[in-house]
Amino acid sequence: MAGSGSQADRIVALAAVAHPDDIEFMMAGTLLRLKDAGAEIHMWNLANGCCGTATLDKAEITRTRWQEAQASARVAGAVMHPPIADDLGLFFEPRLLASAAAVIRDIKPNIMLVPSPEDYMEDHQNAGRLLVTAAFVRGMRNFASSPDRPPWGGDVVIYHALPHGLRNILRKLVRPGLYVDVGPVLERKRTMLAQHRSQKDWLDVSQGRNAYLIDMEQRSREVGRLSGTFEFAEGWRRHNHPGFSARDRDLLAELLPGFCRVDEDYERSLG
């Protein structure tokens, strides 16, 4: 089972996104559920958050947001990995892909929680593309990662989060194929998000006290409403398995029985 033994016996989950606090908004509840089920969990923000301020210089906000991200990971009991780019510097290009591949080969995740393929900004979409392709090349001996890491050919099941605001770039509501009940871990998810004080304080001034945390809870409640089952939920769409896992597996459903609902109508719509 997860958490001990050989790689074959362990479950390793990676939640990876564009910016500090993206995990806490869209993924942290599911990651905490996996932790409670015995998984080893990892967190990774590909960009450093350097544009998330109206007052601080680049060096100070970058340092602050890295400290906040590490604090959130400590709340979760996760391993935090350092960023590889500035905000708005995430592009689907060879240098960043080689860096992302090295991290994937180091972590060897069985489960990856990644951004939606379509979202309101390019950093989110490009982070998702980099992460999926880095997973795809994980076992390719002739793809050179940076730094150099040996290929790893283990199975990985990839899940895409919902877009921020739950709508695609053309404002259409995106419905997930699988829901995870995050109600029992919502307070821990809230505590993780609250570690990002530079963002919370900024929005407290501009939008009202605790607007940041309230927004996260409202999104979780809305996904719960879509589930028709849970009060608070996170939603997921599973990536097609060829090149990633030998079988068409749904590890979230396997590992979180009773805490997941698969939308059968969504599954039937896939053809």
Secondary structure as GFF3:
##gff-version 3
##sequence-region A 1 271
A	DSSP	beta_strand	12	17	.	.	.	ID=ss1
A	DSSP	alpha_helix	22	26	.	.	.	ID=ss2
A	DSSP	alpha_helix	28	36	.	.	.	ID=ss3
A	DSSP	beta_strand	40	45	.	.	.	ID=ss4
A	DSSP	alpha_helix	58	76	.	.	.	ID=ss5
A	DSSP	beta_strand	79	81	.	.	.	ID=ss6
A	DSSP	alpha_helix	94	107	.	.	.	ID=ss7
A	DSSP	beta_strand	111	114	.	.	.	ID=ss8
A	DSSP	alpha_helix	122	136	.	.	.	ID=ss9
A	DSSP	beta_strand	157	161	.	.	.	ID=ss10
A	DSSP	three_ten_helix	164	166	.	.	.	ID=ss11
A	DSSP	beta_strand	178	181	.	.	.	ID=ss12
A	DSSP	three_ten_helix	183	185	.	.	.	ID=ss13
A	DSSP	alpha_helix	186	194	.	.	.	ID=ss14
A	DSSP	alpha_helix	197	207	.	.	.	ID=ss15
A	DSSP	alpha_helix	211	227	.	.	.	ID=ss16
A	DSSP	beta_strand	233	238	.	.	.	ID=ss17
A	DSSP	alpha_helix	251	255	.	.	.	ID=ss18
A	DSSP	beta_strand	260	262	.	.	.	ID=ss19
A	DSSP	alpha_helix	264	269	.	.	.	ID=ss20
###
